[in-house]
Amino acid sequence: MNKPVKPGNWEATPNNLESFWMGFTPNRAFKARPRMISRAKDMHYYDMQGRAIMDGSAGLWCTNAGHCREPIVEAIQESAAELDFAPTFQYGHPKVFELASRLATMAPGDLNYAFFCNSGSEAADSALKIALAYHRARGEGTRTRLIGRERGYHGVNFGGISVGGMVANRKWFGAMLAGVDHLPHTYNRKEQAFTRGEPTWGAHLAEDLERLVALHDASTIAAVIVEPMAGSTGVLPPPKGYLKKLREICTKHGILLIFDEVITGFGRLGAAFAAERFGVVPDLMTFAKGVTSGTVPMGGVMVRQGIYDTFMNGPDHAIELFHGYTYTGHPMAAAAGVATMDVYRDEKLFERAAKLEERWADACFKLQGNPLIEDIRTLGLVAAFDLKAVEGKPGLRAYKAMENAFHDHGLLIRITADTIALSPPLIITENQIDELLGERLPAVLKSVASL
Ligand SMILES: Cc1ncc(COP(=O)(O)O)c(C=O)c1O
């Protein structure tokens, strides 16, 4: 590689794309045929030539309010000019407290406290650490075991990959945390294929937690962490009654239940949180992405009253939780978060997602019968299309679909293995639903039919 050009003269030529080692991306293929985005507004991205590309996945499941929305942009601009940084260790600034209050009001049950970090991965690790510290603080320090679920995704940090169940994220880095076990995932194509919403089969899989309790003993188990709807491993809506059952078993054995709502939070499933939609209150609930509609990195954990109270002990001047990040509650992220909550409220975007759910599912299921599609799953404003894999080349068909979608059909989609996952901004209109699912996606599928 030649060294990139001098600062100030940078252009997106192939050589100048070399230095950025892109994550979760085949670097050589991307750099040979880049998919560059230079601008965004509302439902669309624009490439370097100004061509509009419909955003079928809210960026990475995060721009729920749509792109470059004025009230959020203005709040970020004002914040950057007013308070560039302030520590939230031993000091504070108003916006972060305001955002915490807003989230506490929005979260179900007595999830009254917000701990902030900067990403979903940090949120997952923060929740696991709070769970361990909670048991220790109340004198049950033997509870150190963490239970995740197969096909779970909790980000890329060592805690998250240990409880996660995405094989590629685990095999490269070892199973770092000791004392972790996993529940079975809830997907069964034979029983559930082409289900709209929650499948009727599979609630009994929650009872596997009883088996793990019998194996390890409840006194060793700190917490169970699941996504209410597994997103990143291919969109797996929870079977009817599954989450309630999991809640009952956790409560019975004094095990904390953590919902990872990094994707499902902020209207994605037609309610503020999946916990609200499914009527199940977890003990800890992670969030990220939609909290700032993707504009400024932020994540966090909502915590139940009793857990917070347990820590509020000891001398007044002593730190209660030895955890936090330099950028915890960064002023710009907090300002973006408050402005984002205003947009969600003022435009009733969560209600909008709920109203559109049937329309969305109808449009998705019109593709049932396409010979390339082996299963369709929908929930809220989310859909997954499992494509038939090209023999001997798993992942190739969906990868090509993503390439063709961007270059030839003005559409940005998310793929995982041979699954296409869609999760548009919640501002999508009915006409845009038809355009996305009735025109663009069918054209993309046609383009990969002969592989
Ligand atoms: C459920 C869940 N948890 C955690 C994460 C990790 O978030 P981040 O990429 O912001 O670290 C994701 C990302 O998609 C997620 O879907």
Ligand as a Chemical Component Dictionary entry (heavy atoms), coordinates in Angstrom:
data_LIG
# 
_chem_comp.id                   LIG 
_chem_comp.type                 NON-POLYMER 
_chem_comp.pdbx_formal_charge   0 
_chem_comp.three_letter_code    LIG 
# 
loop_
_chem_comp_atom.comp_id 
_chem_comp_atom.atom_id 
_chem_comp_atom.alt_atom_id 
_chem_comp_atom.type_symbol 
_chem_comp_atom.charge 
_chem_comp_atom.model_Cartn_x 
_chem_comp_atom.model_Cartn_y 
_chem_comp_atom.model_Cartn_z 
_chem_comp_atom.pdbx_ordinal 
LIG C1 C1 C 0 -28.954 -6.916 21.465 1  
LIG C2 C2 C 0 -27.662 -6.205 21.226 2  
LIG N1 N1 N 0 -26.829 -6.011 22.247 3  
LIG C3 C3 C 0 -25.648 -5.370 22.091 4  
LIG C4 C4 C 0 -25.283 -4.898 20.849 5  
LIG C5 C5 C 0 -23.965 -4.207 20.681 6  
LIG O1 O1 O 0 -24.127 -2.866 20.476 7  
LIG P1 P1 P 0 -22.892 -1.981 19.960 8  
LIG O2 O2 O 0 -22.602 -2.413 18.583 9  
LIG O3 O3 O 0 -23.418 -0.575 20.079 10 
LIG O4 O4 O 0 -21.755 -2.222 20.894 11 
LIG C6 C6 C 0 -26.131 -5.063 19.760 12 
LIG C7 C7 C 0 -25.763 -4.545 18.429 13 
LIG O5 O5 O 0 -26.397 -4.777 17.441 14 
LIG C8 C8 C 0 -27.348 -5.750 19.957 15 
LIG O6 O6 O 0 -28.169 -5.972 18.929 16 
# 
loop_
_chem_comp_bond.comp_id 
_chem_comp_bond.atom_id_1 
_chem_comp_bond.atom_id_2 
_chem_comp_bond.value_order 
_chem_comp_bond.pdbx_ordinal 
LIG C1 C2 SING 1  
LIG C2 N1 SING 2  
LIG C2 C8 DOUB 3  
LIG N1 C3 DOUB 4  
LIG C3 C4 SING 5  
LIG C4 C5 SING 6  
LIG C4 C6 DOUB 7  
LIG C5 O1 SING 8  
LIG O1 P1 SING 9  
LIG P1 O2 DOUB 10 
LIG P1 O3 SING 11 
LIG P1 O4 SING 12 
LIG C6 C7 SING 13 
LIG C6 C8 SING 14 
LIG C7 O5 DOUB 15 
LIG C8 O6 SING 16 
# 
